[in-house]
Amino acid sequence: MAEKLNMSLNGYAKIERGESKIYLYKLEQIAHVFDIDVVELMQSDGKNICFQINENSYLSTNYYGDNEALMIENERLKLSLSYNQQLLEQKDNEIQLLKEMVSLLKQDKQS
Protein backbone atom coordinates (compact mmCIF):
# COMPACT_ATOMS: atom_id res chain seq x y z
CA MET A 1 0.00 0.00 0.00
CA ALA A 2 2.82 2.41 0.88
CA GLU A 3 4.33 1.87 -2.55
CA LYS A 4 1.01 2.58 -4.30
CA LEU A 5 0.74 5.84 -2.36
CA ASN A 6 4.38 6.81 -3.02
CA MET A 7 5.06 6.77 0.72
CA SER A 8 7.69 5.20 2.93
CA LEU A 9 6.69 2.08 4.85
CA ASN A 10 7.18 3.95 8.13
CA GLY A 11 5.02 6.87 6.95
CA TYR A 12 2.16 4.60 5.96
CA ALA A 13 2.49 2.57 9.16
CA LYS A 14 2.09 5.79 11.18
CA ILE A 15 -1.18 6.49 9.34
CA GLU A 16 -2.44 2.97 10.06
CA ARG A 17 -1.55 3.28 13.75
CA GLY A 18 -3.17 6.72 14.00
CA GLU A 19 0.12 8.39 14.83
CA SER A 20 0.03 10.74 11.85
CA LYS A 21 -2.55 13.14 10.47
CA ILE A 22 -4.02 12.13 7.15
CA TYR A 23 -5.00 14.76 4.63
CA LEU A 24 -7.87 14.64 2.16
CA TYR A 25 -5.66 14.15 -0.88
CA LYS A 26 -4.11 11.09 0.79
CA LEU A 27 -7.57 9.72 1.67
CA GLU A 28 -8.55 10.19 -1.98
CA GLN A 29 -5.48 8.21 -3.06
CA ILE A 30 -6.28 5.38 -0.62
CA ALA A 31 -9.91 5.29 -1.75
CA HIS A 32 -8.72 5.10 -5.37
CA VAL A 33 -6.45 2.14 -4.56
CA PHE A 34 -9.39 0.29 -2.94
CA ASP A 35 -11.75 1.47 -5.72
CA ILE A 36 -14.22 2.93 -3.23
CA ASP A 37 -15.63 6.39 -2.55
CA VAL A 38 -13.81 8.63 -0.06
CA VAL A 39 -17.00 8.94 2.00
CA GLU A 40 -17.19 5.16 2.28
CA LEU A 41 -13.58 5.13 3.45
CA MET A 42 -14.38 7.66 6.17
CA GLN A 43 -17.24 5.61 7.68
CA SER A 44 -17.03 6.18 11.42
CA ASP A 45 -18.58 2.98 12.82
CA GLY A 46 -20.19 5.06 15.55
CA LYS A 47 -17.02 6.98 16.38
CA ASN A 48 -16.72 10.72 16.08
CA ILE A 49 -15.05 12.33 13.11
CA CYS A 50 -13.31 15.70 13.11
CA PHE A 51 -12.81 17.64 9.87
CA GLN A 52 -10.48 20.62 9.98
CA ILE A 53 -10.46 22.96 7.01
CA ASN A 54 -7.73 25.59 6.90
CA GLU A 55 -8.29 28.30 4.34
CA ASN A 56 -5.14 30.18 5.26
CA SER A 57 -2.91 30.57 8.28
CA TYR A 58 -5.43 32.82 10.06
CA LEU A 59 -8.77 31.11 9.40
CA SER A 60 -9.65 27.60 10.47
CA THR A 61 -12.98 25.77 10.60
CA ASN A 62 -13.64 22.57 12.54
CA TYR A 63 -16.56 20.20 12.03
CA TYR A 64 -17.33 17.53 14.61
CA GLY A 65 -19.89 14.78 14.52
CA ASP A 66 -20.50 11.20 13.68
CA ASN A 67 -21.18 10.02 10.15
CA GLU A 68 -24.96 9.88 10.54
CA ALA A 69 -25.16 13.41 11.94
CA LEU A 70 -23.03 14.70 9.05
CA MET A 71 -25.25 12.98 6.49
CA ILE A 72 -28.39 14.42 8.09
CA GLU A 73 -26.86 17.90 8.18
CA ASN A 74 -25.78 17.53 4.55
CA GLU A 75 -29.33 16.60 3.48
CA ARG A 76 -30.77 19.49 5.49
CA LEU A 77 -28.39 21.89 3.76
CA LYS A 78 -29.27 20.48 0.34
CA LEU A 79 -32.98 21.03 1.04
CA SER A 80 -32.30 24.54 2.27
CA LEU A 81 -30.26 25.31 -0.83
CA SER A 82 -33.01 23.99 -3.10
CA TYR A 83 -35.62 26.08 -1.28
CA ASN A 84 -33.46 29.21 -1.58
CA GLN A 85 -32.95 28.59 -5.29
CA GLN A 86 -36.73 28.36 -5.76
CA LEU A 87 -37.17 31.63 -3.87
CA LEU A 88 -34.62 33.30 -6.12
CA GLU A 89 -36.41 32.06 -9.23
CA GLN A 90 -39.72 33.35 -7.86
CA LYS A 91 -38.12 36.72 -7.09
CA ASP A 92 -36.69 36.94 -10.61
CA ASN A 93 -40.11 36.16 -12.09
CA GLU A 94 -41.75 38.84 -9.96
CA ILE A 95 -39.12 41.40 -10.98
CA GLN A 96 -39.73 40.58 -14.63
CA LEU A 97 -43.51 40.99 -14.17
CA LEU A 98 -43.01 44.33 -12.41
CA LYS A 99 -40.79 45.55 -15.23
CA GLU A 100 -43.47 44.62 -17.75
CA MET A 101 -46.12 46.41 -15.68
CA VAL A 102 -43.97 49.56 -15.49
CA SER A 103 -43.44 49.42 -19.23
CA LEU A 104 -47.21 49.11 -19.85
CA LEU A 105 -47.95 51.99 -17.48
CA LYS A 106 -45.44 54.17 -19.30
CA GLN A 107 -47.06 53.32 -22.61
CA ASP A 108 -50.54 54.17 -21.26
CA LYS A 109 -49.29 57.46 -19.87
CA GLN A 110 -47.77 58.47 -23.21
CA SER A 111 -50.99 57.67 -25.10
C-alpha positions in Angstrom: 0.0 0.0 0.0 2.8 2.4 0.9 4.3 1.9 -2.6 1.0 2.6 -4.3 0.7 5.8 -2.4 4.4 6.8 -3.0 5.1 6.8 0.7 7.7 5.2 2.9 6.7 2.1 4.9 7.2 4.0 8.1 5.0 6.9 6.9 2.2 4.6 6.0 2.5 2.6 9.2 2.1 5.8 11.2 -1.2 6.5 9.3 -2.4 3.0 10.1 -1.5 3.3 13.8 -3.2 6.7 14.0 0.1 8.4 14.8 0.0 10.7 11.8 -2.5 13.1 10.5 -4.0 12.1 7.1 -5.0 14.8 4.6 -7.9 14.6 2.2 -5.7 14.1 -0.9 -4.1 11.1 0.8 -7.6 9.7 1.7 -8.5 10.2 -2.0 -5.5 8.2 -3.1 -6.3 5.4 -0.6 -9.9 5.3 -1.8 -8.7 5.1 -5.4 -6.5 2.1 -4.6 -9.4 0.3 -2.9 -11.7 1.5 -5.7 -14.2 2.9 -3.2 -15.6 6.4 -2.5 -13.8 8.6 -0.1 -17.0 8.9 2.0 -17.2 5.2 2.3 -13.6 5.1 3.4 -14.4 7.7 6.2 -17.2 5.6 7.7 -17.0 6.2 11.4 -18.6 3.0 12.8 -20.2 5.1 15.6 -17.0 7.0 16.4 -16.7 10.7 16.1 -15.1 12.3 13.1 -13.3 15.7 13.1 -12.8 17.6 9.9 -10.5 20.6 10.0 -10.5 23.0 7.0 -7.7 25.6 6.9 -8.3 28.3 4.3 -5.1 30.2 5.3 -2.9 30.6 8.3 -5.4 32.8 10.1 -8.8 31.1 9.4 -9.6 27.6 10.5 -13.0 25.8 10.6 -13.6 22.6 12.5 -16.6 20.2 12.0 -17.3 17.5 14.6 -19.9 14.8 14.5 -20.5 11.2 13.7 -21.2 10.0 10.1 -25.0 9.9 10.5 -25.2 13.4 11.9 -23.0 14.7 9.1 -25.2 13.0 6.5 -28.4 14.4 8.1 -26.9 17.9 8.2 -25.8 17.5 4.6 -29.3 16.6 3.5 -30.8 19.5 5.5 -28.4 21.9 3.8 -29.3 20.5 0.3 -33.0 21.0 1.0 -32.3 24.5 2.3 -30.3 25.3 -0.8 -33.0 24.0 -3.1 -35.6 26.1 -1.3 -33.5 29.2 -1.6 -33.0 28.6 -5.3 -36.7 28.4 -5.8 -37.2 31.6 -3.9 -34.6 33.3 -6.1 -36.4 32.1 -9.2 -39.7 33.4 -7.9 -38.1 36.7 -7.1 -36.7 36.9 -10.6 -40.1 36.2 -12.1 -41.8 38.8 -10.0 -39.1 41.4 -11.0 -39.7 40.6 -14.6 -43.5 41.0 -14.2 -43.0 44.3 -12.4 -40.8 45.6 -15.2 -43.5 44.6 -17.7 -46.1 46.4 -15.7 -44.0 49.6 -15.5 -43.4 49.4 -19.2 -47.2 49.1 -19.8 -48.0 52.0 -17.5 -45.4 54.2 -19.3 -47.1 53.3 -22.6 -50.5 54.2 -21.3 -49.3 57.5 -19.9 -47.8 58.5 -23.2 -51.0 57.7 -25.1 
